[in-house]
Amino acid sequence: MDTQNSLFSLFCFFLVCFFSDEQVVVEGRRLPWTSSPFGFRPKMLFVFGDSYADTGNTKIAETRSWKFPYGNTFPGKPSGRFSDGFVSTDYIAGYLGMKTPIPYRWREQLSERVKDGLNIAYGGTGVFDTMVAEPNMTTQIDFLQQLLHDSVYTKRNLKTSVAFVSVAGNDYATYNAKNGSARDFPAFMESLMNQLMVNLKRIHDMGVRKIGITSLLPLGCLPRNTAPFSFQHCDDTYNALVALHNQLLSQVVNTLNQQTNTSNNPSFFILDLYNAFWTVFNRNETYEGNDPTFEKPFEPCCFGVSAGFKCGNVDENGENKYTLCSDPISKFFWDGVHPVEKLN
């Protein structure tokens, strides 16, 4: 397995497609177009969602992704990516044989690149408004709709495109941060799924031919949630929420394929991050494969020195308020939320 395929298989070990009511699981390796789930070679990639997909849309002055040590593996300086290097968007574009689409914010300065699609994802955002002042998923789709209106793209153009969506984790984090009640949580989750269905259908109605959305990863295993346990184990309560979300997301995707009469050749599919992450977490000293194992998979490379600080934070004197490992490859997570480049 070559390096790129190995990296992609770690990011998306399972590509879950929906044919009728059955879930067909395909290992995340590069497939010939004749046997790929798409059946055609996409010419453009459009990206919506959060920091797992953002390649530089967030405001430079307001986010840690534009500060050292982010980007120290690639490109050697901060680039707006929430990692030490590449993020999932870069690997998906490579898997599809395409250039990484430019961030939406650079669409006028790099207008010759819009032919490859656009990355409209913003770190920290969700289906609904979150704790960051950046456009939610509905507004991100509005941006693409305006580009259609302005004839930057046509619906015919979009027939040769695919979309990648990474969203929802920040919605739950915001619900918790605002002290949402357990009693109201089912209604919140239902409203989130309903809006997500509307958003995905809207992307399809614009002409985008295939739309992949990530399942939620095990949020209870993020370093920010395992730190109270000295990075030794996950928060099972949080992961139970994730399991419910992913079950409902499967129903949403099945329904959309039925509504669009594409059950036999799905327009909507799931990139199963949940099982991809657990595949790596469950590797131990008895694992005999070629892919990496991690002695402490929940301990990040870069982390704040105390609860009030995060990776990339400095004090008023410019002193770093985070610790940084010597080799990101030795870690699964880069910071409190995101994987290192090699695991995206």
Steps between C-alpha positions, in 0.01 A plus 500: 500500500655836401533788744203701376267200505621408848431850627160510339406161644580631846283806442215301352544129555144434402309663217139423578264517204130438507344273243128460568482425875834320520826660608792394281840552659801561278850531646647846452756421230530668163279314255487511119217718377319201351458352848480817707178603674485805271519334160637822349805721539408819689637829369418717802490455878288719728560484874267606781530478876751548778866487600550141385452632145598871515819586311518870579162676514503608864614850588878527538485723807245288684601135477789283618522324161686806370753490784810290569536202543209428265632410155848411623499172303339652190556757361747586776295793625135560598261471204161512670478122527416361844788253502876480468450452126241361261136452603229269367413728207854471363493122511153469349604726212811287449294181516278640227800605290420869542670812633396607847226763444598848611335658806190704419666814640762489221250451213562847350878511548538149353208508257676265256473223762122510551473253213619235746216576743511685832551428865224684686562331837574719805663373817277493807172508309205264495160432352373781724681804640772407747736684735702648212393792282535313172238388244299189587429229246188670363695820434785305344251350254363851439850598386495228233147597402617859445787380282245315286292817482809695394578239231834411656364147475209350312278212598656309211846561653382358829384178333869402483569590864497331838459649847667417828321595823651487849261638759304464828763449771504871577121505527513259793791683659300823478193334650709387796674837534162672519388256771238333288283267704477123470123537472526721189781306338286258291314796348833672426638191328181462296517863385867458410428192290208672328713800409787280387262315268380830354858617448620181332196493271561862409859426390369215285227717349765749384636223281779345709502137397648323804505620862705337772449589865709383792357309789596647834830369632511376863479846657545351846852397395618849402789613722296788636255238632759242610721755681297463825588129486873569441446401134447140606144435383203654322183662629245225438202731553614727218563203272147371566371830364722456195363150437145635500594784267660260254200268509269791417739625232479160328123537493531851354728380221276202420196729486675748271601226258142376495355848452736572211443157344870421522490198732654276233770758418522709814546875483561518876746290699681495831871523575518294817745682727364323806622155399814643338608653831413192704694282258814691596414532870457123529842417359739376766831322534355188334413690180708364210404742221711774341292793623601688818403414856499741792590425859285792622256575215301759697800715596556788252823637358410860583300594808454793738709508816182534704125498456493866394733453203501315169752411233635819345419727796761747628483740794539880494878458500496270199582194707357173371224363720496158341721192483607355165622147428821449307343286227132536395516163323531335841155630597147438379365842597661831418310715750198465724266428209681426173719212373855548380557528125580132461163400647275741308 
